[in-house]
Amino acid sequence: KQWYQRRVRGSYKDGFATYRSSENPAVFSVTPSLKYAPRSSSISIIMDLNLSNRGLSHLTFSDLLASVKHLDLSRNQITEMGRVFRKLKRLERLDISDNRIAFLSSELKCLRFLKTVIIKKNLIKSVALDFGASQSIEKLNLAGNKLHEMPIQFTLLTRLVHLNLGANCISAIPSTVSQLM
């Protein structure tokens, strides 16, 4: 535990999670064997968390991560997007590319600050009916999935300005796409 505390308070450059505090910015390296969260009073906010290419298949987030704004979960083995994302109340950018997700769930609709969602190179074939309730999303990248048609739910994303559906199997665009303009 003492080694762990020294690393958190130091300036370890290869870390994955950026901690910022009014006293002293520090970097903390998340490893698969980590068993406890930092308890230092000098660590007040986790802003960016990079857990890419870690072999993760299941996600569990503690309340300590409620302030994360940017989360990178790309290049893992994640198969579903569950309720775990609801704890990330300040999340603005989510990259969950190169995983094994087959269904785009509506769990993201609870994240009112989420602006950028990158879910490219997964196995997504369908989208939850109420995904359009995600009113804050401005950029959505679903390139390289298994979609056969453009989900009509995207027309309900009122703030959407960038939509990437490249490298899917989409053969027709619904007439309601004019609502996006």
C-alpha positions, 0 to 999 in steps of 0.5 A: 500500500505504501508503494501505491500511495507514493505512485499516486502522489508522484508524477508517473508519466505512463499512468492511465487515469489523470487525477487533478486537485487544487494542491498537486496534480498526480497520475495514477496507473490502473492495473488489472491487479489493483484491489483498492482505490486511492484514499489520499485527500490530495486526490479530488477529481479523476478527469480522464481515464484510459483503460484501453487495451487491458483485456477487460470483459466486465465493467464495474465503476465506483463512485470515485469515478463519478467525475470522469469526463473522458473514458477510453475503453477501446480495444478490450473484450467488452460485450455489453453496455450495462447500467454501470455507465450511470455512475459516470455522471460527468462523462462527456466523451466515451470511446468503446471502440474495438470491443464485442458489443452487439447491441447499442443500449439506452443506458447512455441516455442518463448521461446528460453531459455526454457529447461524443460517443465512439463505438466503431469496430464492434458487432452492433446490429441493432439499437435500443428503441429509446436511444434517441432519448440521449439528448446531449450527443453531438458526435456519434461514430458507429463505423465498422459495425454490422448495421444493415439500416440507419436506425431511425432513433438517430433522427431523435438526437436533436444535438447530433452534428456528426454521424459516422456510419461508414463501413456498415452494411447499410443499403438504404437511408430512411426518409426521416433522415431529413429530420437530422438537418 
